[in-house]
Amino acid sequence: MSTANDDTDDRGGELGYAEAMTELEGILDELEGDHLDVDVLAERVRRASELIKLCRTRISRAQEDVNGIVTDLEVFESELGGVTPDGDEDELEGDVAAHEGDELF
C-alpha cells in the first residue's frame, strides 16, 4: 500500500511520470550547479537517461490509450448513425444563415 511519502504508486514500485519529471528537474539543477562531484556525474547522467526513457514510454502509452479511445468513440458514433463533424458544421452554417437577419432585442 502506498503512503503519502512514497515516490511510487500502484505500478509495482515504478515511478510515475510526474515523479520522474521532478527527479529529472533535480538532476538538471545539480548538473547546472557548480557543486556536482565529478565522481557522481556519470551516475546522475545515467539516472537521467533512465528517467527520460521512462517518461517517453509513459507518453507513448498515453498516446496509444488516447488513440484507442478516439477510435472507440468513432466506431460508437458510426454504429449510431451519428452525424460526422463536417455534417455538423454544414448544419450549423445553414442555421446561422437562416437567422442572419433576425434581431436579438
SVG drawing of the C-alpha trace seen along z (x, -y; Angstrom):
<svg xmlns="http://www.w3.org/2000/svg" viewBox="-36 -45 71 50">
<polyline fill="none" stroke="black" stroke-width="0.4" points="0.0,0.0 1.3,-3.4 1.7,-6.2 1.8,-9.9 5.6,-9.9 6.2,-7.2 7.7,-8.3 5.9,-5.4 2.3,-4.4 0.5,-1.2 2.6,-0.4 4.8,2.2 7.3,-0.4 7.8,-2.2 7.9,-6.0 5.0,-7.9 5.5,-10.5 5.2,-13.4 7.7,-11.9 10.2,-11.1 9.9,-14.7 10.5,-16.1 13.6,-13.9 14.8,-14.9 14.5,-18.6 16.5,-18.0 19.3,-16.3 19.3,-19.1 19.7,-21.6 22.6,-19.5 24.3,-19.4 23.9,-23.1 25.3,-23.9 29.0,-24.3 28.9,-21.8 28.5,-18.4 31.2,-16.0 32.9,-14.6 32.7,-11.1 28.9,-11.4 28.4,-12.9 28.2,-9.7 25.8,-8.2 23.5,-11.2 23.6,-11.3 22.8,-7.5 19.8,-8.1 18.6,-11.0 18.8,-8.7 16.6,-6.1 14.1,-8.7 13.9,-10.1 13.2,-6.6 10.5,-6.1 8.8,-9.4 8.9,-8.7 7.4,-5.2 4.6,-6.8 3.9,-9.4 3.8,-6.7 1.4,-4.5 -0.8,-7.5 -0.9,-8.4 -1.9,-4.8 -4.6,-4.9 -6.0,-8.2 -5.9,-6.9 -7.8,-3.8 -10.4,-5.8 -10.9,-8.1 -11.2,-5.1 -13.8,-3.5 -15.8,-6.8 -15.7,-7.0 -16.9,-3.4 -19.7,-4.1 -20.8,-7.2 -20.8,-5.3 -22.9,-2.5 -25.4,-5.0 -25.5,-6.6 -24.3,-9.8 -23.5,-12.9 -19.9,-13.4 -18.1,-16.6 -18.4,-18.0 -22.1,-17.4 -22.4,-19.3 -20.6,-22.3 -22.8,-22.4 -25.9,-22.1 -24.8,-24.9 -23.9,-27.2 -27.3,-26.7 -28.9,-27.6 -26.8,-30.7 -27.6,-31.8 -31.3,-31.3 -31.2,-33.6 -28.7,-36.3 -31.4,-38.9 -33.1,-38.2 -33.0,-40.8 -32.0,-39.7 -33.6,-42.5"/>
</svg>
